[in-house]
Amino acid sequence: MTKPLFLLLLALVVTGCQRDAGAPTVAENRQLDEAANMLNAVPANLEAIDDSGLGAANELEEAAPERPR
């Protein structure tokens, strides 16, 4: 009884290792497709984006609290 069970488990392990490690899974493919769609939706010219709400770099430094040294 133990030998057939061992052989079955060994066969399952060997077949599980046969998947190409470089090939993405279904979930990974879905994530890659979503990322590609997001990148395709970005405007080609990012200069057209209004960044006036971001403020200047020195304004951000003034708002940040001093760190003790």
Kinemage of the C-alpha trace (Angstrom):
@kinemage 1
@onewidth
@group {chain A} dominant
@subgroup {mainchain}
@vectorlist {calphas} color= white
{ca met a 1} P 0.000 0.000 0.000
{ca thr a 2} L 2.822 2.404 0.807
{ca lys a 3} L 4.757 1.828 -2.421
{ca pro a 4} L 1.885 2.748 -4.811
{ca leu a 5} L 1.131 5.844 -2.741
{ca phe a 6} L 4.792 6.860 -2.840
{ca leu a 7} L 4.922 6.360 -6.605
{ca leu a 8} L 1.775 8.425 -7.053
{ca leu a 9} L 3.188 11.264 -4.965
{ca leu a 10} L 6.489 11.065 -6.835
{ca ala a 11} L 4.659 11.245 -10.172
{ca leu a 12} L 2.709 14.305 -8.992
{ca val a 13} L 5.880 16.065 -7.874
{ca val a 14} L 7.688 15.313 -11.131
{ca thr a 15} L 4.791 16.511 -13.295
{ca gly a 16} L 4.486 19.652 -11.174
{ca cys a 17} L 8.120 20.481 -11.854
{ca gln a 18} L 7.667 20.241 -15.619
{ca arg a 19} L 6.199 23.758 -15.955
{ca asp a 20} L 8.563 26.217 -17.595
{ca ala a 21} L 9.697 28.621 -14.889
{ca gly a 22} L 9.925 31.471 -17.389
{ca ala a 23} L 6.321 31.179 -18.568
{ca pro a 24} L 3.926 33.479 -16.663
{ca thr a 25} L 0.867 32.038 -14.977
{ca val a 26} L -2.678 33.060 -15.866
{ca ala a 27} L -2.780 35.548 -12.980
{ca glu a 28} L 0.582 37.006 -14.005
{ca asn a 29} L -0.622 37.330 -17.604
{ca arg a 30} L -3.694 39.223 -16.386
{ca gln a 31} L -1.507 41.583 -14.325
{ca leu a 32} L 0.819 42.146 -17.292
{ca asp a 33} L -2.139 42.916 -19.541
{ca glu a 34} L -3.530 45.409 -17.003
{ca ala a 35} L -0.135 47.114 -16.726
{ca ala a 36} L 0.163 47.313 -20.508
{ca asn a 37} L -3.309 48.843 -20.740
{ca met a 38} L -2.419 51.450 -18.104
{ca leu a 39} L 0.779 52.359 -19.951
{ca asn a 40} L -1.087 52.587 -23.245
{ca ala a 41} L -3.594 54.968 -21.645
{ca val a 42} L -0.864 57.420 -20.579
{ca pro a 43} L -0.550 60.414 -22.877
{ca ala a 44} L 2.425 60.245 -25.225
{ca asn a 45} L 3.461 63.765 -24.274
{ca leu a 46} L 3.582 64.135 -20.500
{ca glu a 47} L 4.259 67.883 -20.756
{ca ala a 48} L 0.536 68.419 -21.332
{ca ile a 49} L -0.258 67.206 -17.794
{ca asp a 50} L -1.068 69.975 -15.319
{ca asp a 51} L 1.315 69.635 -12.393
{ca ser a 52} L 0.518 72.983 -10.758
{ca gly a 53} L -0.911 71.207 -7.722
{ca leu a 54} L 2.384 69.511 -7.001
{ca gly a 55} L 4.180 72.658 -5.869
{ca ala a 56} L 7.848 73.438 -6.171
{ca ala a 57} L 10.512 71.255 -4.588
{ca asn a 58} L 11.494 73.954 -2.087
{ca glu a 59} L 7.872 74.293 -0.922
{ca leu a 60} L 7.842 70.606 -0.084
{ca glu a 61} L 11.084 70.904 1.870
{ca glu a 62} L 9.707 73.827 3.888
{ca ala a 63} L 6.597 71.839 4.802
{ca ala a 64} L 8.618 68.814 5.954
{ca pro a 65} L 9.583 68.830 9.635
{ca glu a 66} L 13.271 68.960 10.537
{ca arg a 67} L 14.892 65.654 11.407
{ca pro a 68} L 17.169 65.502 14.439
{ca arg a 69} L 20.771 64.758 13.526
